[in-house]
Amino acid sequence: MAKKWYPVVDILSCVECGTCVNFCSHGVYDKKKSPAPVVIHPEYCVDHCHGCGIKCPVGAITYVGDDTGWVPFAASKNSEVELSCGCCSDIAGSNIDCRVFEYEGIIYEVPTKEILTDTEPIDVAYVMPENLKHFYEGKNRNSSCNCGCK
């Protein structure tokens, strides 16, 4: 757990939907005050986790100690960004958008239950998205990858 990393909720932007409180499984938020996001145990937050901030539909969550350059997706004008870990860019040798999912106009790092349950199977041939094509082209060019993904 982090000593110098925790969420800060902009109370002027927050719509008190409870998404962050319900998402965080580390006990950072006071569930008794839900849907209001009251941080009661900042020390329980996982270092460099952006989970609740990514889930926030209005981009009201930032983090003390954030040195990654991360911007809440809901607050960002540019939704085509790679998450700050950079591992896919390292593998491909260039910046790529590799881990984002859009649902009802909101960008998520991890597909939500709604994304998975609302998606109807489609009976068409699979076409690889451009960002994955770019990733694999870069990965093939970068033969020095040592992350074990080969």
C-alpha positions as CSV (number, residue, x, y, z in Angstrom):
1,M,0.0,0.0,0.0
2,A,1.1,3.6,-0.6
3,K,2.2,6.2,1.9
4,K,2.4,9.1,-0.6
5,W,-0.3,8.1,-3.0
6,Y,-4.0,8.5,-2.6
7,P,-7.1,9.8,-4.4
8,V,-8.3,13.4,-4.1
9,V,-11.9,14.1,-5.1
10,D,-12.8,17.4,-6.6
11,I,-16.1,18.0,-4.7
12,L,-17.1,20.7,-7.2
13,S,-17.0,18.2,-10.1
14,C,-18.1,15.1,-8.3
15,V,-21.7,14.0,-9.0
16,E,-21.7,11.6,-6.0
17,C,-22.6,8.6,-8.1
18,G,-20.7,6.2,-5.9
19,T,-18.8,4.5,-8.7
20,C,-15.4,5.1,-7.1
21,V,-16.5,3.9,-3.6
22,N,-18.1,0.7,-5.1
23,F,-15.0,0.1,-7.3
24,C,-12.3,0.3,-4.7
25,S,-11.8,-3.0,-2.9
26,H,-9.0,-1.7,-0.7
27,G,-11.1,0.2,1.9
28,V,-9.8,3.7,0.9
29,Y,-13.4,5.1,0.9
30,D,-16.0,5.2,3.7
31,K,-18.7,2.9,2.3
32,K,-21.1,4.1,5.0
33,K,-21.0,7.6,3.4
34,S,-21.6,6.2,-0.1
35,P,-22.4,7.5,-2.7
36,A,-20.3,10.5,-1.4
37,P,-16.6,9.6,-1.9
38,V,-15.1,10.2,1.5
39,V,-11.4,9.1,1.7
40,I,-10.9,7.6,5.2
41,H,-7.9,5.4,4.7
42,P,-5.6,7.0,2.1
43,E,-2.8,4.6,3.3
44,Y,-4.7,1.7,1.9
45,C,-4.5,3.0,-1.7
46,V,-2.3,0.9,-4.0
47,D,0.7,2.9,-5.3
48,H,0.0,4.2,-8.8
49,C,-3.4,2.6,-9.0
50,H,-5.8,4.8,-11.1
51,G,-8.7,2.5,-10.8
52,C,-11.3,4.8,-9.2
53,G,-10.1,7.7,-11.2
54,I,-10.6,5.8,-14.4
55,K,-14.1,4.7,-13.3
56,C,-15.1,8.3,-12.4
57,P,-17.6,9.4,-15.1
58,V,-16.8,13.1,-14.7
59,G,-13.0,13.0,-14.1
60,A,-13.3,14.3,-10.5
61,I,-10.5,12.2,-9.1
62,T,-6.7,12.9,-9.2
63,Y,-4.0,11.6,-7.0
64,V,-1.5,13.0,-4.4
65,G,1.9,11.8,-5.5
66,D,1.0,11.2,-9.1
67,D,4.1,11.6,-11.2
68,T,2.9,9.7,-14.2
69,G,1.2,12.5,-16.2
70,W,-2.1,10.6,-16.0
71,V,-5.2,12.6,-16.8
72,P,-8.7,11.4,-15.9
73,F,-10.2,10.1,-19.1
74,A,-13.5,11.8,-18.6
75,A,-11.6,15.1,-18.2
76,S,-9.2,14.5,-21.1
77,K,-9.9,16.0,-24.5
78,N,-7.7,13.4,-26.1
79,S,-9.1,9.9,-25.4
80,E,-6.5,8.2,-27.6
81,V,-3.7,7.9,-25.0
82,E,-1.8,5.0,-23.7
83,L,-2.0,4.3,-20.1
84,S,1.1,5.5,-18.2
85,C,2.8,2.1,-17.6
86,G,4.2,2.3,-21.2
87,C,4.9,-1.5,-21.5
88,C,3.1,-1.8,-24.8
89,S,4.9,1.2,-26.2
90,D,8.2,-0.3,-25.1
91,I,7.3,-3.6,-26.9
92,A,6.1,-1.8,-30.0
93,G,8.8,0.8,-30.1
94,S,6.2,3.7,-30.3
95,N,3.3,5.2,-28.5
96,I,0.1,3.2,-29.0
97,D,-3.4,3.2,-27.6
98,C,-3.6,-0.4,-26.4
99,R,-5.8,-0.7,-23.3
100,V,-8.9,1.4,-23.4
101,F,-12.5,0.6,-23.8
102,E,-15.3,3.0,-24.6
103,Y,-18.8,2.6,-23.4
104,E,-21.5,5.2,-23.7
105,G,-18.9,7.9,-24.4
106,I,-16.7,7.0,-21.3
107,I,-13.3,5.5,-21.6
108,Y,-12.3,2.7,-19.3
109,E,-9.0,0.9,-18.7
110,V,-10.8,-2.4,-17.9
111,P,-14.0,-3.4,-19.5
112,T,-16.9,-2.9,-17.1
113,K,-19.5,-5.4,-16.3
114,E,-21.9,-3.4,-18.4
115,I,-19.6,-3.5,-21.4
116,L,-19.3,-7.3,-21.1
117,T,-23.0,-7.9,-20.5
118,D,-24.4,-5.4,-23.0
119,T,-22.2,-6.5,-25.9
120,E,-24.2,-8.7,-28.3
121,P,-22.3,-11.3,-30.3
122,I,-21.9,-10.2,-33.9
123,D,-21.6,-12.6,-36.7
124,V,-18.9,-11.0,-38.8
125,A,-15.3,-11.8,-39.6
126,Y,-12.9,-10.4,-37.0
127,V,-10.9,-7.4,-38.2
128,M,-7.9,-6.5,-36.1
129,P,-8.1,-2.9,-34.8
130,E,-5.4,-0.4,-36.1
131,N,-3.9,0.0,-32.7
132,L,-3.2,-3.7,-32.4
133,K,-1.9,-3.9,-35.9
134,H,0.5,-1.1,-35.0
135,F,1.5,-2.9,-31.8
136,Y,2.3,-6.2,-33.5
137,E,4.2,-4.4,-36.3
138,G,6.3,-2.6,-33.7
139,K,6.8,-5.8,-31.7
140,N,8.0,-7.6,-34.7
141,R,10.5,-4.8,-35.5
142,N,11.7,-4.7,-31.9
143,S,13.3,-8.1,-31.5
144,S,15.1,-7.0,-28.4
145,C,12.0,-7.3,-26.3
146,N,12.7,-9.2,-23.1
147,C,9.4,-9.0,-21.3
148,G,8.5,-12.7,-22.0
149,C,5.6,-11.9,-24.3
150,K,7.1,-13.6,-27.4
